[in-house]
Amino acid sequence: MHTITIAIDGYSSTGKSTVAKELADYIGYLYVDTGAMYRAVTLITLRKGFISEENIDTEKIVEALPDIELEFQKNAEGKAEIILNGENVEKQIRTLEVSEYVSPIATISEVRKKLVEQQRKMGEGQGIVMDGRDIGTVVFPKAELKVFMTASAEVRAQRRFDELVARGHQITYEEVLENVTERDTIDSSREDSPLRKAEDAIVIDNSEMNQEDQFHVLLQLAKDRIAGRI
């Protein structure tokens, strides 16, 4: 069967990862959550003390990059989870603390270069679904299907807030909304690979869509592109 590369970009908390995982599982493609990769780098730099409220030590972060190994492994349910230097950190990377610093870390050119190289290698010679901020513009500019997902900041903040509360985090909606809007600004204004829609990307605004609706829209787009009908 003909395989393609599916690049899903968009703003934070638009449900990119969730729907991308579901799509990849359904059509039998490899799924790569690039956001998890940047979160893992952020997590290890927090652990090493390279990040504080006053400063982000870019020099030490860059020096540590050669010692950071990332991979994805499937859990018992068949879902891909991020492995950082041999440790499964899927839960640890989803905290608000990591969310607060992941966008600044992602602006560091050396970090982006390292992860983009790894992402391209992951996609060689196989069907792949990859989501992030610059997949259709930088990582796979020739991807056969490009999707750009968006939703209002308020809707995205509510989704993120509900997710964090369900995990037991003590947080307010206002704090989450502030984090979402701040990440939007950083992601869209950074000099290296800013968040932007590829010219040939299909926009999906899921502000009024549930997860099932998103999946079926994306699945039909994938089926049509695989069959060469778009």
C-alpha positions in Angstrom: 0.0 0.0 0.0 1.2 3.5 -0.8 2.3 5.4 2.3 2.6 9.1 2.9 3.9 11.6 5.5 1.2 13.4 7.5 2.3 16.6 9.1 0.0 18.1 11.8 0.9 21.6 13.1 -0.9 24.1 15.2 -1.3 25.9 18.5 -0.8 24.3 21.9 -3.7 22.4 23.4 -5.6 22.0 20.1 -5.6 18.2 20.6 -2.9 17.6 17.9 -1.2 14.8 19.7 -4.4 13.0 20.7 -5.9 12.9 17.2 -2.5 12.2 15.6 -2.0 9.2 17.8 -5.5 7.9 17.0 -5.0 8.4 13.3 -1.6 6.7 13.3 -3.0 3.7 15.2 -6.0 3.4 12.9 -4.0 3.4 9.6 -1.0 1.6 11.0 1.5 4.4 10.7 4.3 5.4 13.1 3.4 8.3 15.4 5.9 10.8 16.6 4.9 13.5 19.1 7.6 16.2 18.6 6.1 18.3 21.4 7.0 15.4 23.8 10.6 15.6 22.5 10.9 19.3 23.4 9.1 18.7 26.7 11.7 15.9 27.5 14.6 18.3 26.8 12.9 20.9 29.0 12.4 18.3 31.8 16.0 17.3 31.9 17.2 20.9 31.9 14.9 21.7 34.8 16.3 18.6 36.7 19.8 19.8 36.1 19.1 23.3 37.3 19.7 25.0 34.0 16.4 26.8 34.3 15.2 29.2 37.0 12.7 32.0 37.2 15.5 34.5 36.6 17.5 32.8 33.9 17.7 30.0 31.3 21.3 28.9 30.9 21.4 28.4 27.2 25.2 27.6 27.1 24.8 24.7 29.6 21.7 23.4 27.8 23.6 23.3 24.5 26.6 21.6 26.1 24.2 18.9 27.6 22.6 18.1 24.2 25.0 15.3 23.2 24.1 13.4 26.3 20.3 13.6 25.7 18.9 10.4 24.1 15.2 10.3 23.1 13.1 7.5 21.7 9.6 6.4 21.6 8.4 3.0 22.9 4.9 1.5 22.9 3.3 0.8 26.2 1.1 -2.2 27.0 -1.8 -0.6 25.2 0.3 0.0 22.1 0.6 3.8 22.6 3.9 5.4 21.9 5.5 7.1 25.0 8.7 9.2 25.2 11.8 7.7 26.7 14.5 10.1 28.0 17.9 8.5 28.6 16.2 5.1 29.2 13.5 6.5 31.5 9.8 6.7 30.6 8.9 10.4 31.3 5.5 10.5 29.6 3.8 11.7 32.8 6.6 13.9 34.1 6.6 16.0 30.9 3.0 17.0 31.1 3.2 19.2 34.2 2.5 23.0 34.1 6.1 23.7 35.1 7.4 22.0 31.9 4.7 23.8 29.9 5.9 27.1 31.2 9.4 26.6 29.9 9.0 24.4 26.8 8.4 27.3 24.4 11.6 29.2 25.5 13.6 26.0 25.2 12.2 25.4 21.8 13.6 28.8 20.6 17.2 27.6 21.1 18.5 26.9 17.6 20.8 24.1 18.7 17.9 22.3 20.4 15.8 22.6 17.3 18.6 21.4 15.0 19.2 18.3 17.1 15.5 17.3 17.3 14.7 18.1 13.7 17.5 15.8 12.6 16.1 13.0 14.8 12.6 13.6 13.5 13.6 13.4 9.9 15.4 10.1 10.6 12.3 8.7 12.2 10.3 9.4 9.1 12.6 7.8 6.6 11.0 5.1 4.4 7.7 4.6 6.2 4.3 6.0 6.7 4.4 8.5 9.6 2.1 10.9 11.4 4.0 13.7 13.1 2.7 16.7 15.0 4.3 19.8 16.3 4.9 23.5 15.4 7.1 23.3 12.3 6.5 19.8 10.8 4.9 21.0 7.5 7.2 24.0 7.2 10.6 22.8 8.3 10.8 19.1 9.2 8.8 17.7 6.2 8.1 20.6 3.8 7.2 18.0 1.1 4.8 16.1 3.3 1.9 14.7 1.2 -0.7 15.9 3.8 -0.3 19.0 5.9 -2.9 20.0 8.5 -2.9 23.1 10.7 -5.1 22.9 13.8 -6.4 25.9 15.7 -9.0 26.8 18.3 -9.7 29.9 20.4 -7.3 30.4 23.3 -10.2 30.2 25.8 -11.3 26.8 24.5 -7.7 25.5 24.5 -7.1 26.7 28.0 -10.3 25.0 29.3 -9.2 21.7 27.7 -5.8 22.0 29.3 -7.2 23.0 32.6 -9.6 20.0 32.7 -6.7 17.7 31.8 -4.5 19.0 34.6 -7.2 18.9 37.2 -8.0 15.3 36.2 -4.4 14.4 36.9 -4.6 16.0 40.4 -2.8 19.3 39.7 -3.8 22.3 41.9 -4.1 25.0 39.3 -6.5 27.8 38.2 -8.1 28.3 34.8 -6.6 31.8 34.7 -3.1 30.4 35.2 -3.6 28.0 32.3 -5.0 30.6 30.0 -2.0 32.9 30.7 0.3 30.0 29.9 -1.5 29.2 26.7 -1.5 32.8 25.4 2.2 33.2 26.4 3.2 30.1 24.5 1.3 31.3 21.5 3.3 34.5 21.5 6.6 32.8 21.9 5.9 30.1 19.4 4.7 32.5 16.7 7.4 35.2 17.2 10.6 33.1 17.6 13.3 33.7 15.0 14.1 30.0 14.4 11.2 28.0 12.8 8.2 30.0 14.1 4.8 28.5 14.3 3.0 29.3 11.0 0.7 27.6 8.6 2.3 26.0 5.5 0.8 27.5 2.3 -0.6 24.1 1.3 -1.9 23.1 4.8 -5.5 22.4 5.4 -6.9 24.4 8.4 -9.0 22.7 11.0 -10.6 24.9 13.6 -11.8 22.5 16.3 -13.2 25.1 18.7 -16.7 23.5 18.3 -15.6 20.0 17.5 -15.2 17.0 19.8 -12.5 14.4 19.5 -14.5 12.0 17.4 -15.4 14.7 14.9 -11.7 15.8 14.6 -10.7 12.2 14.0 -13.1 11.5 11.2 -12.2 14.7 9.4 -8.5 13.9 9.6 -9.1 10.3 8.7 -11.0 11.2 5.5 -8.3 13.7 4.5 -5.6 10.9 5.0 -7.6 8.3 3.1 -8.1 10.7 0.2 -4.4 11.7 0.1 -3.2 8.1 0.3 -5.6 7.3 -2.6 -4.3 10.3 -4.5 -7.7 12.0 -4.6 -6.6 15.4 -3.2 
